[in-house]
Amino acid sequence: MKQRRLMNDINVVPYIDVMLVLLVIFMVTAPMVQSSSVNLPSVGKSAQTPAAPLEVIVKADETLAVRDRAEESSTEGNEKTVTKAELADYIRQLQAKNPQQPVLIAGDKDVKYDAVLSVMDELQRQQVQKIGLLVKPGR
């Protein structure tokens, strides 16, 4: 008895026929499809510039200082040393002009994490809004 030889070829003619039919269908229907445009609303530039933040500095010895970045000279000279009890009142006094002024807490990297969190907790208890943490970008 003679063994049959297996066929290793794939007949691709039907696939080519299907592709050509799809190509013709897309070519005929493409001009009929309407392109839609979306009219987006326009908004004018914001009238108010964002407020420069207040910076609460927790130093390595856990003393607190407040720096107002809105003042012209953002050097070490405009820092005011405060106690933890005076902090919230002083922040609210500075925010009297602009209640939406953010407060950033800058903790020294050698200070305990608990000290930074206690300052944040105290500010939140005293209803100070927009509190964040200040970090230095990595190298």
C-alpha positions in Angstrom: 0.0 0.0 0.0 1.2 3.5 -0.9 1.5 6.1 1.8 -0.1 9.5 1.3 2.0 12.4 1.4 0.9 15.3 3.7 0.2 18.7 2.2 2.2 21.5 3.8 0.8 24.4 1.8 -1.8 26.8 3.0 -4.2 28.2 0.4 -4.3 32.0 0.9 -6.5 32.8 -2.1 -9.8 32.9 -0.1 -8.1 35.3 2.5 -7.0 37.6 -0.3 -10.5 37.6 -1.7 -12.0 38.6 1.6 -9.5 41.3 2.1 -10.2 42.8 -1.3 -14.0 42.8 -0.6 -13.4 44.6 2.7 -11.1 47.1 1.1 -13.8 47.9 -1.5 -16.5 48.3 1.2 -14.3 50.7 3.2 -13.4 52.7 0.1 -17.1 53.1 -0.8 -18.4 53.9 2.7 -15.5 56.2 3.8 -16.7 59.3 1.9 -20.3 58.8 3.3 -19.2 59.0 7.0 -19.6 62.5 8.4 -16.7 63.7 10.5 -17.9 65.3 13.7 -16.4 68.3 15.3 -16.7 69.3 19.0 -17.1 72.9 19.9 -15.3 73.3 23.1 -16.0 76.2 25.5 -13.3 78.8 26.0 -12.3 80.1 29.3 -10.5 83.4 29.9 -7.2 83.6 31.8 -7.7 83.5 35.5 -7.9 87.0 37.0 -6.2 86.0 40.2 -2.7 84.6 40.4 -2.1 81.7 42.8 -1.0 82.8 46.2 2.5 82.2 47.3 2.5 79.7 50.2 3.3 80.1 53.8 6.1 77.8 54.9 6.2 76.2 58.3 9.8 75.1 59.0 10.5 72.3 61.5 14.2 72.5 62.3 16.4 69.7 63.4 16.0 70.8 67.1 12.2 70.7 66.5 11.8 74.5 66.8 9.3 76.1 64.5 9.6 79.0 62.1 7.2 80.5 59.7 8.2 82.1 56.4 5.8 84.0 54.1 6.9 83.5 50.5 4.6 86.3 49.4 7.0 88.9 50.8 9.5 90.3 48.4 12.6 89.0 50.2 12.4 85.3 50.5 15.6 85.0 52.5 16.2 83.8 56.0 15.5 87.3 57.3 11.7 87.1 57.0 11.4 83.9 59.1 9.6 84.3 62.4 10.2 81.8 65.2 7.0 80.6 66.9 6.0 78.0 69.4 3.6 75.2 68.7 0.9 77.0 70.7 1.3 80.2 68.7 1.6 78.5 65.3 -2.1 78.2 64.3 -3.0 81.8 65.5 0.0 83.2 63.5 -1.0 81.2 60.4 -4.6 82.4 60.6 -3.3 86.0 61.1 -1.3 85.7 57.9 -4.1 84.0 56.0 -6.5 86.8 57.0 -5.7 88.6 53.7 -6.1 85.4 51.6 -7.8 82.4 53.3 -6.9 80.2 50.3 -3.2 80.7 50.8 -1.6 77.2 51.0 0.6 76.2 54.0 3.6 74.0 53.3 5.4 72.2 56.1 9.2 71.8 55.5 10.7 69.3 57.9 14.5 69.0 58.3 15.5 65.5 57.2 17.1 64.9 60.6 13.9 65.7 62.5 11.6 62.9 63.7 8.6 62.2 61.4 6.4 62.5 64.5 7.3 66.1 64.9 6.3 67.0 61.4 3.0 65.0 61.8 2.2 66.7 65.0 2.6 70.2 63.4 0.3 69.0 60.5 -2.2 67.6 63.0 -2.2 70.8 65.1 -2.9 72.9 61.9 -5.7 70.6 60.9 -7.3 70.8 64.3 -7.3 74.6 64.1 -9.1 74.4 60.7 -6.2 75.7 58.6 -7.0 74.8 55.0 -4.6 73.6 52.2 -1.8 72.0 54.1 1.0 70.2 52.3 4.5 68.8 52.7 7.5 70.5 51.1 10.2 68.2 49.7 13.4 68.7 47.8 13.6 67.1 44.4 15.9 64.1 44.1 19.2 64.3 42.3 
